């Protein structure tokens, strides 16, 4: 399996950290940043297993 890099955006809402992967659309939360990141990594992995991504080069928005 080829390794790929994805963006993760982290923000805080009240007492939880939210982690979002905009390229795939996965989101998870945790009480700590580490928990939120671990959750979105797992969610993204499961999503890609179910819906494989194409090998097309990424589009750049300027």
Predicted model as a PDB file, atoms N, CA, C, CB and O in Angstrom, pLDDT in the B-factor column:
MODEL        1                                                                  
ATOM      1  N   UNK A   1       0.835  -1.179   0.000  1.00 52.00           N  
ATOM      2  CA  UNK A   1       0.000   0.000   0.000  1.00 52.00           C  
ATOM      3  C   UNK A   1       0.881   1.244   0.000  1.00 52.00           C  
ATOM      4  CB  UNK A   1      -0.951  -0.003   1.211  1.00 52.00           C  
ATOM      5  O   UNK A   1       1.837   1.345   0.769  1.00 52.00           O  
ATOM      6  N   UNK A   2       0.548   2.180  -0.866  1.00 70.00           N  
ATOM      7  CA  UNK A   2       1.323   3.409  -0.993  1.00 70.00           C  
ATOM      8  C   UNK A   2       0.958   4.383   0.126  1.00 70.00           C  
ATOM      9  CB  UNK A   2       1.087   4.060  -2.372  1.00 70.00           C  
ATOM     10  O   UNK A   2      -0.218   4.567   0.442  1.00 70.00           O  
ATOM     11  N   UNK A   3       1.973   5.000   0.720  1.00 81.00           N  
ATOM     12  CA  UNK A   3       1.718   6.018   1.743  1.00 81.00           C  
ATOM     13  C   UNK A   3       1.323   7.319   1.080  1.00 81.00           C  
ATOM     14  CB  UNK A   3       2.956   6.225   2.642  1.00 81.00           C  
ATOM     15  O   UNK A   3       1.903   7.718   0.070  1.00 81.00           O  
ATOM     16  N   UNK A   4       0.330   7.981   1.657  1.00 84.00           N  
ATOM     17  CA  UNK A   4      -0.119   9.282   1.163  1.00 84.00           C  
ATOM     18  C   UNK A   4      -0.189  10.237   2.331  1.00 84.00           C  
ATOM     19  CB  UNK A   4      -1.497   9.179   0.448  1.00 84.00           C  
ATOM     20  O   UNK A   4      -0.371   9.826   3.477  1.00 84.00           O  
ATOM     21  N   UNK A   5      -0.045  11.497   2.037  1.00 90.00           N  
ATOM     22  CA  UNK A   5      -0.151  12.532   3.063  1.00 90.00           C  
ATOM     23  C   UNK A   5      -1.455  13.296   2.872  1.00 90.00           C  
ATOM     24  CB  UNK A   5       1.065  13.499   3.010  1.00 90.00           C  
ATOM     25  O   UNK A   5      -1.868  13.579   1.747  1.00 90.00           O  
ATOM     26  N   UNK A   6      -2.090  13.621   3.982  1.00 92.00           N  
ATOM     27  CA  UNK A   6      -3.334  14.365   3.961  1.00 92.00           C  
ATOM     28  C   UNK A   6      -3.244  15.515   4.950  1.00 92.00           C  
ATOM     29  CB  UNK A   6      -4.533  13.450   4.287  1.00 92.00           C  
ATOM     30  O   UNK A   6      -2.472  15.478   5.908  1.00 92.00           O  
ATOM     31  N   UNK A   7      -4.041  16.523   4.698  1.00 94.00           N  
ATOM     32  CA  UNK A   7      -4.140  17.670   5.593  1.00 94.00           C  
ATOM     33  C   UNK A   7      -5.090  17.332   6.736  1.00 94.00           C  
ATOM     34  CB  UNK A   7      -4.624  18.934   4.829  1.00 94.00           C  
ATOM     35  O   UNK A   7      -6.123  16.698   6.521  1.00 94.00           O  
ATOM     36  N   UNK A   8      -4.744  17.752   7.945  1.00 96.00           N  
ATOM     37  CA  UNK A   8      -5.662  17.623   9.078  1.00 96.00           C  
ATOM     38  C   UNK A   8      -5.803  19.005   9.703  1.00 96.00           C  
ATOM     39  CB  UNK A   8      -5.148  16.560  10.135  1.00 96.00           C  
ATOM     40  O   UNK A   8      -4.820  19.639  10.087  1.00 96.00           O  
ATOM     41  N   UNK A   9      -7.034  19.449   9.792  1.00 97.00           N  
ATOM     42  CA  UNK A   9      -7.347  20.736  10.421  1.00 97.00           C  
ATOM     43  C   UNK A   9      -7.892  20.428  11.810  1.00 97.00           C  
ATOM     44  CB  UNK A   9      -8.385  21.579   9.563  1.00 97.00           C  
ATOM     45  O   UNK A   9      -8.812  19.625  11.965  1.00 97.00           O  
ATOM     46  N   UNK A  10      -7.311  21.079  12.820  1.00 98.00           N  
ATOM     47  CA  UNK A  10      -7.726  20.837  14.202  1.00 98.00           C  
ATOM     48  C   UNK A  10      -8.250  22.140  14.785  1.00 98.00           C  
ATOM     49  CB  UNK A  10      -6.546  20.276  15.062  1.00 98.00           C  
ATOM     50  O   UNK A  10      -7.629  23.194  14.652  1.00 98.00           O  
ATOM     51  N   UNK A  11      -9.393  22.047  15.426  1.00 97.00           N  
ATOM     52  CA  UNK A  11      -9.929  23.210  16.125  1.00 97.00           C  
ATOM     53  C   UNK A  11     -10.645  22.742  17.380  1.00 97.00           C  
ATOM     54  CB  UNK A  11     -10.888  24.022  15.213  1.00 97.00           C  
ATOM     55  O   UNK A  11     -10.988  21.568  17.515  1.00 97.00           O  
ATOM     56  N   UNK A  12     -10.861  23.664  18.282  1.00 97.00           N  
ATOM     57  CA  UNK A  12     -11.463  23.332  19.567  1.00 97.00           C  
ATOM     58  C   UNK A  12     -12.874  23.899  19.629  1.00 97.00           C  
ATOM     59  CB  UNK A  12     -10.606  23.872  20.734  1.00 97.00           C  
ATOM     60  O   UNK A  12     -13.114  25.058  19.290  1.00 97.00           O  
ATOM     61  N   UNK A  13     -13.797  23.060  20.069  1.00 95.00           N  
ATOM     62  CA  UNK A  13     -15.175  23.471  20.314  1.00 95.00           C  
ATOM     63  C   UNK A  13     -15.509  23.068  21.748  1.00 95.00           C  
ATOM     64  CB  UNK A  13     -16.177  22.818  19.275  1.00 95.00           C  
ATOM     65  O   UNK A  13     -15.572  21.885  22.081  1.00 95.00           O  
ATOM     66  N   UNK A  14     -15.717  24.056  22.567  1.00 93.00           N  
ATOM     67  CA  UNK A  14     -15.985  23.861  23.997  1.00 93.00           C  
ATOM     68  C   UNK A  14     -14.914  22.965  24.619  1.00 93.00           C  
ATOM     69  CB  UNK A  14     -17.392  23.244  24.211  1.00 93.00           C  
ATOM     70  O   UNK A  14     -13.772  23.400  24.765  1.00 93.00           O  
ATOM     71  N   UNK A  15     -15.249  21.731  24.988  1.00 94.00           N  
ATOM     72  CA  UNK A  15     -14.286  20.873  25.697  1.00 94.00           C  
ATOM     73  C   UNK A  15     -13.715  19.750  24.828  1.00 94.00           C  
ATOM     74  CB  UNK A  15     -14.947  20.269  26.914  1.00 94.00           C  
ATOM     75  O   UNK A  15     -13.083  18.825  25.339  1.00 94.00           O  
ATOM     76  N   UNK A  16     -13.938  19.833  23.519  1.00 97.00           N  
ATOM     77  CA  UNK A  16     -13.470  18.784  22.616  1.00 97.00           C  
ATOM     78  C   UNK A  16     -12.615  19.381  21.501  1.00 97.00           C  
ATOM     79  CB  UNK A  16     -14.662  18.012  22.020  1.00 97.00           C  
ATOM     80  O   UNK A  16     -12.814  20.523  21.087  1.00 97.00           O  
ATOM     81  N   UNK A  17     -11.661  18.586  21.027  1.00 98.00           N  
ATOM     82  CA  UNK A  17     -10.878  18.943  19.846  1.00 98.00           C  
ATOM     83  C   UNK A  17     -11.490  18.219  18.653  1.00 98.00           C  
ATOM     84  CB  UNK A  17      -9.355  18.572  20.024  1.00 98.00           C  
ATOM     85  O   UNK A  17     -11.827  17.038  18.742  1.00 98.00           O  
ATOM     86  N   UNK A  18     -11.630  18.921  17.549  1.00 98.00           N  
ATOM     87  CA  UNK A  18     -12.176  18.366  16.319  1.00 98.00           C  
ATOM     88  C   UNK A  18     -11.040  18.288  15.303  1.00 98.00           C  
ATOM     89  CB  UNK A  18     -13.374  19.230  15.778  1.00 98.00           C  
ATOM     90  O   UNK A  18     -10.313  19.261  15.104  1.00 98.00           O  
ATOM     91  N   UNK A  19     -10.890  17.132  14.663  1.00 98.00           N  
ATOM     92  CA  UNK A  19      -9.889  16.945  13.608  1.00 98.00           C  
ATOM     93  C   UNK A  19     -10.626  16.598  12.327  1.00 98.00           C  
ATOM     94  CB  UNK A  19      -8.849  15.826  13.985  1.00 98.00           C  
ATOM     95  O   UNK A  19     -11.481  15.712  12.307  1.00 98.00           O  
ATOM     96  N   UNK A  20     -10.284  17.308  11.251  1.00 97.00           N  
ATOM     97  CA  UNK A  20     -10.970  17.136   9.974  1.00 97.00           C  
ATOM     98  C   UNK A  20      -9.948  16.952   8.866  1.00 97.00           C  
ATOM     99  CB  UNK A  20     -11.887  18.341   9.671  1.00 97.00           C  
ATOM    100  O   UNK A  20      -8.948  17.667   8.809  1.00 97.00           O  
ATOM    101  N   UNK A  21     -10.200  15.996   7.990  1.00 96.00           N  
ATOM    102  CA  UNK A  21      -9.372  15.771   6.805  1.00 96.00           C  
ATOM    103  C   UNK A  21     -10.165  16.263   5.600  1.00 96.00           C  
ATOM    104  CB  UNK A  21      -8.971  14.249   6.650  1.00 96.00           C  
ATOM    105  O   UNK A  21     -11.040  15.546   5.115  1.00 96.00           O  
ATOM    106  N   UNK A  22      -9.883  17.474   5.100  1.00 95.00           N  
ATOM    107  CA  UNK A  22     -10.704  18.046   4.028  1.00 95.00           C  
ATOM    108  C   UNK A  22     -10.603  17.316   2.690  1.00 95.00           C  
ATOM    109  CB  UNK A  22     -10.323  19.468   3.827  1.00 95.00           C  
ATOM    110  O   UNK A  22     -11.555  17.352   1.911  1.00 95.00           O  
ATOM    111  N   UNK A  23      -9.493  16.663   2.403  1.00 92.00           N  
ATOM    112  CA  UNK A  23      -9.354  15.950   1.128  1.00 92.00           C  
ATOM    113  C   UNK A  23     -10.327  14.779   1.018  1.00 92.00           C  
ATOM    114  CB  UNK A  23      -7.924  15.445   0.963  1.00 92.00           C  
ATOM    115  O   UNK A  23     -10.801  14.452  -0.070  1.00 92.00           O  
ATOM    116  N   UNK A  24     -10.617  14.158   2.149  1.00 93.00           N  
ATOM    117  CA  UNK A  24     -11.475  12.970   2.160  1.00 93.00           C  
ATOM    118  C   UNK A  24     -12.850  13.285   2.746  1.00 93.00           C  
ATOM    119  CB  UNK A  24     -10.811  11.839   2.959  1.00 93.00           C  
ATOM    120  O   UNK A  24     -13.847  12.677   2.355  1.00 93.00           O  
ATOM    121  N   UNK A  25     -12.905  14.218   3.669  1.00 94.00           N  
ATOM    122  CA  UNK A  25     -14.167  14.581   4.300  1.00 94.00           C  
ATOM    123  C   UNK A  25     -14.415  13.892   5.623  1.00 94.00           C  
ATOM    124  CB  UNK A  25     -15.283  14.279   3.384  1.00 94.00           C  
ATOM    125  O   UNK A  25     -15.522  13.954   6.156  1.00 94.00           O  
ATOM    126  N   UNK A  26     -13.396  13.233   6.163  1.00 97.00           N  
ATOM    127  CA  UNK A  26     -13.562  12.552   7.445  1.00 97.00           C  
ATOM    128  C   UNK A  26     -13.346  13.530   8.596  1.00 97.00           C  
ATOM    129  CB  UNK A  26     -12.587  11.363   7.560  1.00 97.00           C  
ATOM    130  O   UNK A  26     -12.576  14.484   8.488  1.00 97.00           O  
ATOM    131  N   UNK A  27     -14.049  13.265   9.704  1.00 97.00           N  
ATOM    132  CA  UNK A  27     -13.996  14.123  10.880  1.00 97.00           C  
ATOM    133  C   UNK A  27     -14.075  13.223  12.112  1.00 97.00           C  
ATOM    134  CB  UNK A  27     -15.155  15.189  10.869  1.00 97.00           C  
ATOM    135  O   UNK A  27     -14.787  12.219  12.112  1.00 97.00           O  
ATOM    136  N   UNK A  28     -13.343  13.589  13.156  1.00 98.00           N  
ATOM    137  CA  UNK A  28     -13.456  12.895  14.443  1.00 98.00           C  
ATOM    138  C   UNK A  28     -13.144  13.893  15.542  1.00 98.00           C  
ATOM    139  CB  UNK A  28     -12.496  11.654  14.519  1.00 98.00           C  
ATOM    140  O   UNK A  28     -12.703  15.013  15.283  1.00 98.00           O  
ATOM    141  N   UNK A  29     -13.380  13.469  16.765  1.00 97.00           N  
ATOM    142  CA  UNK A  29     -13.160  14.358  17.903  1.00 97.00           C  
ATOM    143  C   UNK A  29     -12.491  13.598  19.035  1.00 97.00           C  
ATOM    144  CB  UNK A  29     -14.485  14.975  18.380  1.00 97.00           C  
ATOM    145  O   UNK A  29     -12.488  12.368  19.058  1.00 97.00           O  
ATOM    146  N   UNK A  30     -11.927  14.346  19.973  1.00 98.00           N  
ATOM    147  CA  UNK A  30     -11.311  13.749  21.141  1.00 98.00           C  
ATOM    148  C   UNK A  30     -11.141  14.782  22.238  1.00 98.00           C  
ATOM    149  CB  UNK A  30      -9.967  13.129  20.782  1.00 98.00           C  
ATOM    150  O   UNK A  30     -11.214  15.988  21.999  1.00 98.00           O  
ATOM    151  N   UNK A  31     -10.914  14.290  23.438  1.00 97.00           N  
ATOM    152  CA  UNK A  31     -10.686  15.191  24.568  1.00 97.00           C  
ATOM    153  C   UNK A  31      -9.325  15.860  24.485  1.00 97.00           C  
ATOM    154  CB  UNK A  31     -10.809  14.433  25.880  1.00 97.00           C  
ATOM    155  O   UNK A  31      -9.109  16.912  25.088  1.00 97.00           O  
ATOM    156  N   UNK A  32      -8.391  15.244  23.728  1.00 97.00           N  
ATOM    157  CA  UNK A  32      -7.067  15.820  23.506  1.00 97.00           C  
ATOM    158  C   UNK A  32      -6.816  15.902  22.003  1.00 97.00           C  
ATOM    159  CB  UNK A  32      -5.957  14.977  24.213  1.00 97.00           C  
ATOM    160  O   UNK A  32      -7.497  15.255  21.207  1.00 97.00           O  
ATOM    161  N   UNK A  33      -5.830  16.705  21.636  1.00 97.00           N  
ATOM    162  CA  UNK A  33      -5.452  16.801  20.222  1.00 97.00           C  
ATOM    163  C   UNK A  33      -5.019  15.435  19.705  1.00 97.00           C  
ATOM    164  CB  UNK A  33      -4.318  17.838  20.025  1.00 97.00           C  
ATOM    165  O   UNK A  33      -5.375  15.049  18.592  1.00 97.00           O  
ATOM    166  N   UNK A  34      -4.261  14.713  20.498  1.00 97.00           N  
ATOM    167  CA  UNK A  34      -3.764  13.401  20.087  1.00 97.00           C  
ATOM    168  C   UNK A  34      -4.907  12.426  19.818  1.00 97.00           C  
ATOM    169  CB  UNK A  34      -2.837  12.832  21.156  1.00 97.00           C  
ATOM    170  O   UNK A  34      -4.863  11.668  18.849  1.00 97.00           O  
ATOM    171  N   UNK A  35      -5.934  12.444  20.676  1.00 98.00           N  
ATOM    172  CA  UNK A  35      -7.091  11.564  20.477  1.00 98.00           C  
ATOM    173  C   UNK A  35      -7.840  11.932  19.204  1.00 98.00           C  
ATOM    174  CB  UNK A  35      -8.038  11.637  21.684  1.00 98.00           C  
ATOM    175  O   UNK A  35      -8.268  11.055  18.455  1.00 98.00           O  
ATOM    176  N   UNK A  36      -7.997  13.225  18.962  1.00 98.00           N  
ATOM    177  CA  UNK A  36      -8.694  13.671  17.755  1.00 98.00           C  
ATOM    178  C   UNK A  36      -7.932  13.259  16.504  1.00 98.00           C  
ATOM    179  CB  UNK A  36      -8.886  15.190  17.776  1.00 98.00           C  
ATOM    180  O   UNK A  36      -8.536  12.802  15.533  1.00 98.00           O  
ATOM    181  N   UNK A  37      -6.614  13.416  16.517  1.00 97.00           N  
ATOM    182  CA  UNK A  37      -5.797  13.026  15.365  1.00 97.00           C  
ATOM    183  C   UNK A  37      -5.848  11.520  15.147  1.00 97.00           C  
ATOM    184  CB  UNK A  37      -4.342  13.480  15.558  1.00 97.00           C  
ATOM    185  O   UNK A  37      -5.999  11.064  14.014  1.00 97.00           O  
ATOM    186  N   UNK A  38      -5.727  10.749  16.209  1.00 98.00           N  
ATOM    187  CA  UNK A  38      -5.787   9.287  16.089  1.00 98.00           C  
ATOM    188  C   UNK A  38      -7.133   8.851  15.507  1.00 98.00           C  
ATOM    189  CB  UNK A  38      -5.558   8.618  17.466  1.00 98.00           C  
ATOM    190  O   UNK A  38      -7.194   7.944  14.677  1.00 98.00           O  
ATOM    191  N   UNK A  39      -8.197   9.499  15.947  1.00 98.00           N  
ATOM    192  CA  UNK A  39      -9.527   9.146  15.452  1.00 98.00           C  
ATOM    193  C   UNK A  39      -9.718   9.477  13.987  1.00 98.00           C  
ATOM    194  CB  UNK A  39     -10.576   9.846  16.259  1.00 98.00           C  
ATOM    195  O   UNK A  39     -10.294   8.684  13.243  1.00 98.00           O  
ATOM    196  N   UNK A  40      -9.240  10.645  13.560  1.00 97.00           N  
ATOM    197  CA  UNK A  40      -9.411  11.012  12.151  1.00 97.00           C  
ATOM    198  C   UNK A  40      -8.491  10.168  11.265  1.00 97.00           C  
ATOM    199  CB  UNK A  40      -9.123  12.522  11.944  1.00 97.00           C  
ATOM    200  O   UNK A  40      -8.837   9.894  10.116  1.00 97.00           O  
ATOM    201  N   UNK A  41      -7.344   9.757  11.764  1.00 96.00           N  
ATOM    202  CA  UNK A  41      -6.481   8.845  10.999  1.00 96.00           C  
ATOM    203  C   UNK A  41      -7.197   7.523  10.757  1.00 96.00           C  
ATOM    204  CB  UNK A  41      -5.143   8.601  11.742  1.00 96.00           C  
ATOM    205  O   UNK A  41      -7.207   7.014   9.636  1.00 96.00           O  
ATOM    206  N   UNK A  42      -7.793   6.972  11.801  1.00 97.00           N  
ATOM    207  CA  UNK A  42      -8.516   5.701  11.679  1.00 97.00           C  
ATOM    208  C   UNK A  42      -9.724   5.849  10.751  1.00 97.00           C  
ATOM    209  CB  UNK A  42      -8.971   5.204  13.069  1.00 97.00           C  
ATOM    210  O   UNK A  42      -9.968   4.984   9.910  1.00 97.00           O  
ATOM    211  N   UNK A  43     -10.476   6.933  10.898  1.00 97.00           N  
ATOM    212  CA  UNK A  43     -11.644   7.174  10.044  1.00 97.00           C  
ATOM    213  C   UNK A  43     -11.221   7.308   8.581  1.00 97.00           C  
ATOM    214  CB  UNK A  43     -12.396   8.445  10.500  1.00 97.00           C  
ATOM    215  O   UNK A  43     -11.890   6.783   7.691  1.00 97.00           O  
ATOM    216  N   UNK A  44     -10.122   8.003   8.333  1.00 95.00           N  
ATOM    217  CA  UNK A  44      -9.631   8.191   6.968  1.00 95.00           C  
ATOM    218  C   UNK A  44      -9.159   6.872   6.377  1.00 95.00           C  
ATOM    219  CB  UNK A  44      -8.494   9.219   6.941  1.00 95.00           C  
ATOM    220  O   UNK A  44      -9.432   6.578   5.214  1.00 95.00           O  
ATOM    221  N   UNK A  45      -8.454   6.080   7.169  1.00 94.00           N  
ATOM    222  CA  UNK A  45      -7.988   4.761   6.712  1.00 94.00           C  
ATOM    223  C   UNK A  45      -9.174   3.880   6.319  1.00 94.00           C  
ATOM    224  CB  UNK A  45      -7.150   4.067   7.814  1.00 94.00           C  
ATOM    225  O   UNK A  45      -9.159   3.258   5.257  1.00 94.00           O  
ATOM    226  N   UNK A  46     -10.190   3.826   7.163  1.00 96.00           N  
ATOM    227  CA  UNK A  46     -11.371   3.009   6.870  1.00 96.00           C  
ATOM    228  C   UNK A  46     -12.110   3.518   5.636  1.00 96.00           C  
ATOM    229  CB  UNK A  46     -12.317   2.994   8.073  1.00 96.00           C  
ATOM    230  O   UNK A  46     -12.584   2.723   4.824  1.00 96.00           O  
ATOM    231  N   UNK A  47     -12.209   4.825   5.493  1.00 95.00           N  
ATOM    232  CA  UNK A  47     -12.879   5.407   4.331  1.00 95.00           C  
ATOM    233  C   UNK A  47     -12.151   5.019   3.045  1.00 95.00           C  
ATOM    234  CB  UNK A  47     -12.954   6.943   4.462  1.00 95.00           C  
ATOM    235  O   UNK A  47     -12.781   4.622   2.064  1.00 95.00           O  
ATOM    236  N   UNK A  48     -10.820   5.136   3.055  1.00 93.00           N  
ATOM    237  CA  UNK A  48     -10.036   4.832   1.853  1.00 93.00           C  
ATOM    238  C   UNK A  48     -10.094   3.347   1.512  1.00 93.00           C  
ATOM    239  CB  UNK A  48      -8.580   5.267   2.044  1.00 93.00           C  
ATOM    240  O   UNK A  48     -10.050   2.983   0.337  1.00 93.00           O  
ATOM    241  N   UNK A  49     -10.190   2.488   2.516  1.00 92.00           N  
ATOM    242  CA  UNK A  49     -10.348   1.051   2.253  1.00 92.00           C  
ATOM    243  C   UNK A  49     -11.663   0.787   1.522  1.00 92.00           C  
ATOM    244  CB  UNK A  49     -10.297   0.241   3.576  1.00 92.00           C  
ATOM    245  O   UNK A  49     -11.720  -0.058   0.630  1.00 92.00           O  
ATOM    246  N   UNK A  50     -12.713   1.504   1.896  1.00 93.00           N  
ATOM    247  CA  UNK A  50     -14.035   1.320   1.293  1.00 93.00           C  
ATOM    248  C   UNK A  50     -14.159   2.043  -0.054  1.00 93.00           C  
ATOM    249  CB  UNK A  50     -15.118   1.819   2.250  1.00 93.00           C  
ATOM    250  O   UNK A  50     -14.790   1.536  -0.981  1.00 93.00           O  
ATOM    251  N   UNK A  51     -13.556   3.224  -0.152  1.00 90.00           N  
ATOM    252  CA  UNK A  51     -13.647   4.051  -1.360  1.00 90.00           C  
ATOM    253  C   UNK A  51     -12.241   4.484  -1.781  1.00 90.00           C  
ATOM    254  CB  UNK A  51     -14.561   5.297  -1.119  1.00 90.00           C  
ATOM    255  O   UNK A  51     -11.827   5.602  -1.474  1.00 90.00           O  
ATOM    256  N   UNK A  52     -11.497   3.611  -2.484  1.00 89.00           N  
ATOM    257  CA  UNK A  52     -10.112   3.944  -2.865  1.00 89.00           C  
ATOM    258  C   UNK A  52     -10.040   5.243  -3.669  1.00 89.00           C  
ATOM    259  CB  UNK A  52      -9.496   2.798  -3.681  1.00 89.00           C  
ATOM    260  O   UNK A  52     -10.901   5.535  -4.498  1.00 89.00           O  
ATOM    261  N   UNK A  53      -8.988   6.008  -3.395  1.00 81.00           N  
ATOM    262  CA  UNK A  53      -8.771   7.271  -4.085  1.00 81.00           C  
ATOM    263  C   UNK A  53      -8.034   7.026  -5.403  1.00 81.00           C  
ATOM    264  CB  UNK A  53      -7.977   8.249  -3.191  1.00 81.00           C  
ATOM    265  O   UNK A  53      -7.247   6.086  -5.512  1.00 81.00           O  
ATOM    266  N   UNK A  54      -8.287   7.862  -6.389  1.00 75.00           N  
ATOM    267  CA  UNK A  54      -7.595   7.737  -7.668  1.00 75.00           C  
ATOM    268  C   UNK A  54      -6.145   8.198  -7.500  1.00 75.00           C  
ATOM    269  CB  UNK A  54      -8.318   8.565  -8.775  1.00 75.00           C  
ATOM    270  O   UNK A  54      -5.792   8.866  -6.529  1.00 75.00           O  
ATOM    271  N   UNK A  55      -5.347   7.830  -8.446  1.00 65.00           N  
ATOM    272  CA  UNK A  55      -3.928   8.215  -8.407  1.00 65.00           C  
ATOM    273  C   UNK A  55      -3.692   9.518  -9.164  1.00 65.00           C  
ATOM    274  CB  UNK A  55      -3.050   7.098  -9.000  1.00 65.00           C  
ATOM    275  O   UNK A  55      -2.544   9.862  -9.444  1.00 65.00           O  
ATOM    276  N   UNK A  56      -4.737  10.238  -9.494  1.00 61.00           N  
ATOM    277  CA  UNK A  56      -4.590  11.514 -10.199  1.00 61.00           C  
ATOM    278  C   UNK A  56      -3.815  12.497  -9.340  1.00 61.00           C  
ATOM    279  CB  UNK A  56      -5.969  12.099 -10.571  1.00 61.00           C  
ATOM    280  O   UNK A  56      -3.961  12.488  -8.117  1.00 61.00           O  
ATOM    281  N   UNK A  57      -3.004  13.336  -9.939  1.00 59.00           N  
ATOM    282  CA  UNK A  57      -2.258  14.328  -9.157  1.00 59.00           C  
ATOM    283  C   UNK A  57      -3.215  15.294  -8.471  1.00 59.00           C  
ATOM    284  CB  UNK A  57      -1.274  15.104 -10.058  1.00 59.00           C  
ATOM    285  O   UNK A  57      -4.290  15.580  -8.999  1.00 59.00           O  
ATOM    286  N   UNK A  58      -2.840  15.796  -7.307  1.00 61.00           N  
ATOM    287  CA  UNK A  58      -3.715  16.723  -6.587  1.00 61.00           C  
ATOM    288  C   UNK A  58      -3.893  18.034  -7.335  1.00 61.00           C  
ATOM    289  CB  UNK A  58      -3.163  16.996  -5.201  1.00 61.00           C  
ATOM    290  O   UNK A  58      -2.993  18.487  -8.042  1.00 61.00           O  
ATOM    291  N   UNK A  59      -5.054  18.632  -7.171  1.00 66.00           N  
ATOM    292  CA  UNK A  59      -5.324  19.931  -7.773  1.00 66.00           C  
ATOM    293  C   UNK A  59      -4.887  21.011  -6.783  1.00 66.00           C  
ATOM    294  CB  UNK A  59      -6.841  20.083  -8.151  1.00 66.00           C  
ATOM    295  O   UNK A  59      -5.104  20.901  -5.576  1.00 66.00           O  
ATOM    296  N   UNK A  60      -4.280  22.034  -7.317  1.00 66.00           N  
ATOM    297  CA  UNK A  60      -3.814  23.141  -6.474  1.00 66.00           C  
ATOM    298  C   UNK A  60      -4.741  24.324  -6.656  1.00 66.00           C  
ATOM    299  CB  UNK A  60      -2.351  23.536  -6.816  1.00 66.00           C  
ATOM    300  O   UNK A  60      -5.050  24.720  -7.779  1.00 66.00           O  
ATOM    301  N   UNK A  61      -5.173  24.873  -5.564  1.00 68.00           N  
ATOM    302  CA  UNK A  61      -6.021  26.052  -5.589  1.00 68.00           C  
ATOM    303  C   UNK A  61      -5.178  27.251  -5.212  1.00 68.00           C  
ATOM    304  CB  UNK A  61      -7.235  25.900  -4.634  1.00 68.00           C  
ATOM    305  O   UNK A  61      -4.516  27.256  -4.174  1.00 68.00           O  
ATOM    306  N   UNK A  62      -5.204  28.247  -6.042  1.00 63.00           N  
ATOM    307  CA  UNK A  62      -4.389  29.440  -5.794  1.00 63.00           C  
ATOM    308  C   UNK A  62      -5.264  30.584  -5.368  1.00 63.00           C  
ATOM    309  CB  UNK A  62      -3.583  29.828  -7.036  1.00 63.00           C  
ATOM    310  O   UNK A  62      -4.766  31.680  -5.112  1.00 63.00           O  
TER     311      UNK A  62                                                      
ENDMDL                                                                          
END                                                                             
